Amino acid sequence: MKAISLIRRRVVLAPDAFVEVAVWRVPQPVPPSAHDFKYRLAYIVANKCVLRYDNERNKGDHRHVGTVEAPYAFSGPDQLMADFNADIVRWNHENGRS
């Protein structure tokens, strides 16, 4: 079985900001992740990635806020999107973009 694209979308949120979301179902987990999803979610503001969630091979599930990288406890695609959206709202509030 090949990877199956579940969503691949770019959504413009403001003239200088957009979100890119890509989620695939994969035949085997991407090590060291234990689930069968591969994902990349990014929030771009003024041509700079300010927030990103992904699960790279050998790094596992994690998120980036600015230059800070931290583990992310993946529990499913719906929760992933909810957490990402909450972080976008938080980032916008903290950076005067509310």
trRosetta pair geometry for C-beta under 8 A, 3 or more apart (Angstrom, degrees):
i j d omega theta_ij theta_ji phi_ij phi_ji
1 4 7.8 -40 170 -33 103 102
1 27 4.3 150 77 -94 98 116
2 27 7.1 -45 -104 -33 5 117
3 24 4.4 17 176 168 112 136
3 25 6.9 163 -158 79 61 45
3 26 4.8 -18 -107 -104 92 70
3 27 7.1 -101 -71 -11 54 79
3 38 6.6 -30 -137 28 133 131
4 24 6.2 149 72 -162 40 78
4 25 4.6 -7 56 53 100 98
5 8 5.5 -29 -171 -24 126 114
5 22 7.5 -55 -141 -160 97 85
5 23 7.7 110 -161 82 55 49
5 24 5.4 -43 -98 -101 46 86
6 23 4.6 -45 62 99 112 97
6 24 6.2 170 3 -109 86 25
6 25 5.9 88 -47 -22 114 88
6 37 8.0 -36 8 -131 142 100
6 77 7.1 -71 114 -121 157 159
7 21 5.8 -15 121 120 116 109
7 22 6.9 -162 98 -130 67 30
7 23 5.0 30 45 38 92 99
8 21 7.2 -166 -132 96 27 63
8 22 4.7 25 -112 -113 79 83
8 23 7.9 -152 -65 29 59 54
9 20 7.4 179 93 -148 46 48
9 21 5.2 -1 57 56 87 98
9 22 7.9 174 21 -72 52 56
10 18 5.8 20 -178 164 92 129
10 19 7.1 169 -152 85 49 50
10 20 5.0 -15 -102 -100 81 77
10 21 7.9 178 -80 20 36 67
11 18 6.3 168 84 -160 43 80
11 19 4.8 -5 56 55 95 98
11 21 7.6 15 2 2 105 108
12 15 7.9 31 180 -96 116 24
12 17 7.5 117 -164 89 59 54
12 18 4.7 -41 -104 -100 52 102
13 17 4.7 -50 68 106 102 103
13 18 6.0 167 10 -103 81 37
13 19 6.2 66 -31 -15 118 94
13 88 7.9 -149 -100 180 169 135
14 17 4.1 38 46 37 100 104
14 45 8.0 25 58 -124 122 86
14 97 7.6 -105 -25 -168 163 117
16 45 6.3 55 126 -164 93 61
16 46 5.0 17 168 -75 123 61
16 47 7.9 -66 -166 -18 88 67
17 43 7.2 3 -169 -179 100 84
17 44 6.6 171 -146 91 54 58
17 45 4.6 -3 -103 -105 98 74
17 46 7.6 -13 -71 -24 75 56
17 97 7.6 87 -45 -169 160 149
18 43 7.9 -174 96 -150 34 50
18 44 5.5 -6 60 58 75 102
19 41 7.2 -8 -174 -171 99 84
19 42 7.0 164 -155 86 54 50
19 43 5.4 -21 -102 -101 80 68
19 44 7.5 176 -88 18 29 76
19 88 7.1 -29 -86 -99 125 148
20 40 7.5 -16 115 118 101 94
20 41 7.3 177 91 -149 58 40
20 42 4.9 3 54 54 97 98
20 44 7.0 37 -3 -9 102 115
21 40 7.8 164 -153 90 33 58
21 41 5.1 9 -113 -114 74 85
21 81 7.6 33 -137 -109 143 96
21 84 7.9 121 -104 119 109 163
22 39 6.7 163 93 -151 61 53
22 40 4.8 5 57 55 104 93
22 41 7.6 -164 32 -72 56 52
23 37 6.2 -18 -167 -166 95 111
23 38 7.4 157 -156 83 46 51
23 39 4.6 -2 -108 -106 76 96
23 41 7.9 11 -59 -58 92 95
23 77 5.9 83 -170 -128 157 118
23 80 7.7 130 -101 93 133 147
24 37 6.9 148 79 -157 50 59
24 38 4.6 -7 59 57 103 98
24 39 7.3 -168 24 -73 64 53
25 36 5.8 29 -164 131 76 99
25 37 6.1 -40 -105 -98 51 65
26 29 7.1 121 84 -100 119 19
26 30 6.4 68 53 -42 166 89
26 36 5.5 -151 62 -173 69 68
26 37 6.7 145 11 -119 91 11
26 38 5.0 71 -37 -18 127 106
27 36 7.3 -46 179 -150 5 111
28 36 7.2 -83 -148 -118 7 87
29 33 4.9 -150 -175 96 105 81
29 34 5.5 -35 -122 -145 163 17
29 35 5.9 110 -111 59 106 26
29 36 6.0 -84 -73 -82 66 50
30 33 5.0 33 66 36 74 120
30 38 5.3 90 -31 -96 137 95
30 55 5.5 127 76 124 129 106
30 56 7.5 -123 149 165 132 14
30 57 5.4 -104 -177 -82 96 69
31 57 6.1 42 62 -149 76 75
31 58 6.7 28 103 -67 92 46
31 60 7.8 -57 150 -77 41 76
32 58 7.2 59 -19 -129 86 25
32 60 4.5 -36 60 -74 90 110
33 37 7.8 -97 152 63 147 68
33 55 4.9 33 -55 -178 142 139
33 60 5.3 149 -58 -138 70 70
33 61 5.6 95 -100 -37 105 90
33 74 6.8 10 -140 38 111 148
35 74 6.0 -118 16 115 143 129
35 76 7.9 -158 -143 -88 154 47
37 55 7.5 91 101 33 79 145
37 74 7.4 -159 64 179 121 142
37 77 6.3 -177 -117 -67 158 95
38 55 6.4 -131 -136 69 53 105
39 53 6.7 -11 116 115 115 97
39 54 6.3 -153 99 -126 66 51
39 55 6.1 59 44 13 78 99
39 77 7.6 164 -78 -113 141 84
39 80 6.4 8 129 174 175 156
40 52 7.4 -18 -166 -166 73 100
40 53 7.6 168 -149 87 28 60
40 54 4.6 18 -109 -105 68 107
41 52 6.7 161 86 -152 57 51
41 53 4.4 9 51 50 106 99
41 54 7.2 -170 26 -64 60 67
41 80 7.2 161 -16 157 145 104
41 81 7.8 178 -102 -102 154 58
41 84 4.9 -44 132 -125 154 152
42 49 5.3 -51 -163 -134 116 109
42 51 7.0 152 -156 89 46 60
42 52 4.6 -2 -105 -105 79 90
42 53 8.0 -151 -66 28 47 58
43 49 7.2 112 72 -155 48 61
43 50 5.7 -56 97 63 97 88
43 51 4.0 17 39 55 116 105
43 52 7.4 -145 23 -65 67 53
43 84 7.8 167 -39 -180 109 94
43 87 7.8 -159 -5 107 144 99
43 88 5.3 170 -95 -105 150 98
43 91 6.8 140 99 61 154 155
44 47 6.8 4 175 -124 108 18
44 48 6.8 155 -156 72 69 29
44 49 5.5 -39 -98 -91 76 57
44 50 7.2 138 -122 9 24 81
45 48 6.1 -32 71 62 66 83
45 50 5.0 -2 24 -8 110 133
45 95 7.9 102 114 111 171 155
45 97 7.5 -90 -131 -78 144 163
49 52 5.5 15 171 -46 122 118
49 64 7.4 38 132 96 112 130
50 65 7.5 10 158 -159 66 54
50 66 6.2 -5 -155 -76 66 59
50 91 6.0 132 129 -176 122 146
50 95 7.8 -39 -170 -29 154 165
51 63 7.4 -8 -169 -179 76 104
51 64 6.9 168 -151 89 32 70
51 65 5.7 6 -109 -112 77 64
51 84 7.5 137 140 -155 121 77
51 87 5.5 159 -157 130 142 119
51 88 6.4 -158 65 -85 160 65
51 91 5.5 -113 -50 -44 133 160
52 63 6.7 171 92 -157 49 61
52 64 4.4 9 53 47 94 108
53 61 7.9 0 -174 -167 90 79
53 62 7.6 -173 -147 100 56 38
53 63 4.6 -23 -99 -103 73 92
53 64 7.8 -156 -69 21 34 67
53 72 6.1 60 -141 -64 99 173
53 80 6.6 167 133 -167 153 96
53 83 7.5 102 -86 98 153 110
53 84 5.5 -97 0 -91 139 108
54 62 6.9 -16 67 64 63 74
54 63 7.8 130 17 -99 55 46
54 64 8.0 0 18 -2 97 103
55 59 7.3 -172 -162 85 44 88
55 60 6.0 -39 -148 174 88 31
55 61 4.6 -22 -97 -87 106 58
55 62 7.2 130 -98 16 55 65
55 74 7.0 -10 -70 -47 135 149
56 59 4.2 33 69 36 100 121
56 60 7.7 -22 60 20 60 22
56 62 7.8 -37 21 35 91 110
59 62 5.9 -70 148 7 106 132
60 71 7.1 0 100 -131 118 91
61 71 6.8 62 92 -168 77 70
61 72 4.5 -104 146 73 95 89
61 73 7.1 115 103 -98 137 11
61 74 4.2 -134 -117 -23 160 113
62 69 5.7 28 160 -178 131 94
62 70 6.4 171 -158 88 89 33
62 71 5.4 -65 -103 -114 82 34
62 72 5.2 156 -121 2 18 93
63 69 7.3 172 89 -147 37 56
63 70 6.0 -18 61 62 82 81
63 72 4.6 89 -20 -62 96 125
63 87 7.3 -139 -180 -93 148 170
64 67 7.6 -27 -169 -140 101 13
64 68 6.9 150 -156 80 57 46
64 69 5.1 -24 -98 -95 79 74
65 68 5.2 -17 64 64 81 101
65 70 7.6 -5 11 12 100 110
65 87 7.0 -124 -94 -168 112 123
65 91 7.1 -157 -146 -89 102 114
72 83 7.6 136 -157 126 115 154
74 79 7.8 140 -162 84 47 112
74 80 6.3 9 -134 -79 84 107
75 79 4.7 0 70 56 99 156
75 80 7.9 -177 50 -46 60 74
76 79 5.0 83 61 16 83 102
76 80 6.8 -139 98 -12 40 92
77 80 5.3 -53 -145 33 33 119
77 81 6.5 30 160 -17 66 102
78 81 6.0 -55 -153 35 30 107
78 82 6.4 29 150 -17 64 108
79 82 5.4 -54 -145 39 36 114
79 83 6.1 37 156 -20 69 106
80 83 6.0 -58 -147 37 25 108
80 84 6.3 24 155 -18 62 110
81 84 5.7 -54 -143 39 30 112
81 85 6.2 30 158 -18 65 107
82 85 5.9 -56 -146 38 27 109
82 86 6.3 28 155 -19 63 107
83 86 5.7 -54 -147 36 30 112
83 87 6.4 29 153 -18 64 106
84 87 5.8 -57 -151 36 30 110
84 88 6.6 34 150 -22 64 102
85 88 5.5 -49 -150 30 35 114
85 89 6.6 36 152 -17 65 101
86 89 5.7 -52 -152 36 34 111
86 90 6.3 35 150 -18 66 107
87 90 5.4 -51 -142 40 35 114
87 91 6.0 37 157 -21 67 104
88 91 5.8 -52 -143 37 28 109
88 92 6.3 29 156 -18 63 107
89 92 5.9 -56 -149 37 28 111
89 93 6.4 27 154 -18 63 108
90 93 5.8 -58 -149 37 29 110
90 94 6.2 21 158 -13 66 111
91 94 5.9 -60 -143 42 29 106
91 95 5.9 0 164 4 66 118
91 97 7.7 -2 118 45 72 125
92 95 6.3 -75 -139 52 23 93
92 97 3.9 -94 -154 82 79 102
92 98 5.5 125 132 -75 98 53
93 97 7.6 -78 -46 57 22 68
93 98 4.9 49 -101 -69 62 115
